[in-house]
Amino acid sequence: MNNLFWLLLSIALGAAGQLFLKMASDGAGHQGSLVQFYGALATNRNLWFGFISYGLSFAIWMRVLTAYELSYARPMVGLGYVMTVILAIIFLGEKVTMMRWIGILLTVSGIILLNISNNN
């Protein structure tokens, strides 16, 4: 598989990890002591799915770094912000304000410029 696939997979797994951690945190609730919160968190399967997603993202990222210059690869992680917002809308029912959409558009614009500069 090509390097772009691994780059995008690493980013997508990082975004999925964020989604799982948010779901785990919400599932643990806001009530009780820190011990109760972290106890509930530790037994939440979404926490473990989040750890696995991040672990896989990290392992793949190490491969990505052998294929790309860091000055190209790291800014591409900005796609993770876009993916995270989309996942939050779909799976968490979050509402995104116009100002956030503008920020996402600016992020995507930067990534497009990055790709154009990498192809020259």
C-alpha positions as CSV (number, residue, x, y, z in Angstrom):
1,M,0.0,0.0,0.0
2,N,1.2,3.5,-0.6
3,N,2.4,5.9,2.0
4,L,-0.5,8.2,1.7
5,F,-2.8,5.4,2.8
6,W,-0.7,4.9,5.9
7,L,-0.7,8.6,6.6
8,L,-4.4,8.9,6.3
9,L,-5.0,5.7,8.4
10,S,-2.9,7.0,11.2
11,I,-4.8,10.3,11.2
12,A,-8.2,8.5,11.1
13,L,-7.2,6.2,14.0
14,G,-6.2,9.3,16.0
15,A,-9.6,10.9,15.3
16,A,-11.4,7.7,16.2
17,G,-9.3,7.6,19.4
18,Q,-10.6,11.0,20.4
19,L,-14.2,9.9,19.8
20,F,-13.8,6.9,22.0
21,L,-12.1,8.9,24.8
22,K,-14.9,11.4,24.7
23,M,-17.5,8.7,24.8
24,A,-15.6,7.0,27.8
25,S,-15.4,10.3,29.6
26,D,-19.1,11.1,29.1
27,G,-19.9,7.5,30.2
28,A,-17.9,7.9,33.5
29,G,-20.1,10.9,34.4
30,H,-19.4,14.1,36.3
31,Q,-20.6,13.0,39.7
32,G,-18.6,11.7,42.7
33,S,-15.0,11.8,43.6
34,L,-12.0,11.5,41.4
35,V,-11.6,7.9,42.5
36,Q,-15.2,7.2,41.4
37,F,-14.7,9.0,38.1
38,Y,-11.5,7.2,37.3
39,G,-12.9,3.9,38.5
40,A,-15.8,4.2,36.2
41,L,-13.5,5.3,33.4
42,A,-11.2,2.3,33.8
43,T,-14.1,-0.1,33.3
44,N,-15.5,1.7,30.3
45,R,-14.7,-0.2,27.1
46,N,-14.6,3.0,25.0
47,L,-11.5,4.0,27.0
48,W,-9.8,0.8,25.9
49,F,-11.0,1.3,22.3
50,G,-9.5,4.8,22.5
51,F,-6.2,3.4,23.8
52,I,-6.1,0.8,21.0
53,S,-6.9,3.4,18.4
54,Y,-4.1,5.7,19.6
55,G,-1.7,2.8,19.9
56,L,-2.3,1.7,16.3
57,S,-2.2,5.3,15.1
58,F,1.2,5.7,16.8
59,A,2.6,2.5,15.4
60,I,1.5,3.5,11.9
61,W,2.8,7.0,12.4
62,M,6.3,5.6,13.0
63,R,6.1,4.1,9.5
64,V,4.8,7.3,8.0
65,L,7.8,9.2,9.4
66,T,10.1,7.0,7.4
67,A,8.3,8.0,4.2
68,Y,7.7,11.7,4.5
69,E,9.6,14.8,5.7
70,L,8.3,15.8,9.2
71,S,7.6,19.3,7.8
72,Y,5.0,17.7,5.5
73,A,3.6,14.8,7.6
74,R,3.0,16.7,10.9
75,P,0.9,19.5,9.4
76,M,-1.2,16.8,7.6
77,V,-2.4,15.7,11.0
78,G,-4.6,18.8,10.8
79,L,-7.0,16.5,8.8
80,G,-7.5,14.8,12.2
81,Y,-9.3,17.9,13.4
82,V,-11.7,17.8,10.4
83,M,-12.3,14.1,10.9
84,T,-12.9,14.5,14.6
85,V,-15.5,17.2,14.0
86,I,-17.3,15.0,11.5
87,L,-17.2,12.0,13.9
88,A,-18.5,14.2,16.7
89,I,-21.4,15.4,14.5
90,I,-22.3,11.8,13.4
91,F,-21.8,9.9,16.6
92,L,-22.2,12.4,19.4
93,G,-24.8,14.7,17.8
94,E,-22.6,17.8,18.4
95,K,-23.6,21.0,16.8
96,V,-20.9,23.0,15.0
97,T,-21.1,26.7,14.8
98,M,-20.4,28.8,11.7
99,M,-17.2,30.0,13.3
100,R,-16.0,26.4,13.8
101,W,-16.8,25.6,10.2
102,I,-14.7,28.6,9.1
103,G,-11.8,27.3,11.2
104,I,-12.2,23.9,9.6
105,L,-12.2,25.5,6.1
106,L,-9.0,27.4,7.0
107,T,-7.4,24.1,8.2
108,V,-8.3,22.3,5.0
109,S,-7.1,25.3,3.0
110,G,-3.7,25.0,4.7
111,I,-3.5,21.3,4.0
112,I,-4.3,21.9,0.3
113,L,-1.5,24.5,0.2
114,L,0.8,22.0,1.9
115,N,0.0,19.4,-0.7
116,I,0.5,21.8,-3.6
117,S,3.9,22.8,-2.2
118,N,4.9,19.1,-1.7
119,N,4.1,18.3,-5.3
120,N,6.4,21.1,-6.7
